[in-house]
Amino acid sequence: MQFRDFLPVSTNTSVKESCYGALGALIGLLGTALLCRWGLGLEVHWLIAPMGASAVLLFAAPASPLAQPWSILVGNGVSALMGVLSASLVPDMAIASALAVMLAIAAMFLTRSLHPPGGAVALTAVIGGEGIRALGVGYVLLPVLLNSLLLLSLGLLYNRALGRRYPHGGKAAPNRHQTADPQPSARLATQDIDFALEKHGELLDISRQDLQELLQEAQLHALRERVGTVRCQDVMSRDLVVTTPQALAMEAWHLLSHHQIKALPVVDEGERLVGIITLHDLMIDRESRQPRGREALAQLRVADLMTREVRTARRYQPLYDLVEAFSDGGLHHMPVVEGEQLVGIITQSDMVAALFTLALKPGLTSEEAIPVSS
């Protein structure tokens, strides 16, 4: 233990976010008090002190797992119940106070609703005076759950108005293939995070999903530093197999089969990119999502089947800009353009080969590691 361990921990919270948090607490607590006191006509116990602590979490740290709706409502609710039970069963106030907080923590852990203000909610049930004690189990519903519900409702409106993601869900982004697997970029990170969390053991005030996102952002930043000099032109294919909108669909099929590729850029007479056609476009009917027969395909042209809105890359664009599109975005190929002219195409194979080459030769520059194709 050193002296610096007692000094404030640095945070990256901006001045704007700090002001938003303070203003939100003002709006939330004032709104809750007004609704309880004048809106519902409550004359006593219309706002209890632990709501101040809930407001700090809800408005100043809305991304915290401790500030989520389940934690606020269930955490405060079960804590109030534990406090009432302790106050009614144990005559000694000191023992009852300690017991109330202990039981509140245990109940919150059991219900996965840990919320630090819950300890104060339980303690208030014991030391809040005769008025609070007289409420009995009613203390759980009013004021605790009523205060919590109103404060949470105002917090939802306020955080949404600021564009904050609240509730801050703990589920990962859905897989585009509609399976239970994590996104490709998250699979190795998921294993690492599981190992680290299991080894750490203690409760961390950050959700697993947020921790995973932070790790991925750090890894992407490291990737930019590592391959920042590699441009699309360094890895793209230049000897292109293309088709035209007027070509028969069967001709496109034969080109894909002969060259053992999965997509053809579609260009006009001026070699300008106007679309792309893939094996999937040829084999599956877009509307019925049923396999397309050979007879039906023979009657169609490329223009009838091609995708016209094509995501493209620029010749001198950094390669790392394309990583997310090829991993989580599910793209398998991306045309490279200069102006409107098609100059190349990058596939997942090109991307994997380039990153693997750089990983094997960390001391080399992009020009040395990946020779520019002629």
Buried (B, 14 or more C-beta within 10 A) or exposed (E): EEEEEEEEEEEEEEEEBEEBBEEBBEBBBEBBBBBBBEEEEBEEBBBBEBBBBBBBBBBBBBBBBBBBBEBBBBBBBBBBBBBBBBBBEBEEEEEBBBBBBBBBBEBBEEBEBBBBBBBBBBBBBBBBEEEBBEBEEEBBEBBBBBBBBBBBBBBBBBBEEBEBEBBBEEEBEEBEEEEEEBBBBBEEBBEEBEEEEEEEEEEEEEBBBBBBBEBBEEBBEEBBEBBEEBBBBBBBBEEBBBBBBEBBBBBBBEBBEEEEBEBBBBBBEEEEBBBBBBBEBBEBBEEEEEEBEEEEBEEBBBBEBBBEEBEBBBBEBBBBEBBBBBBBBEBBBBBBBEEEEBBBBBBBEBBEEBBEBBEEEEEEEBEEBBEEEE
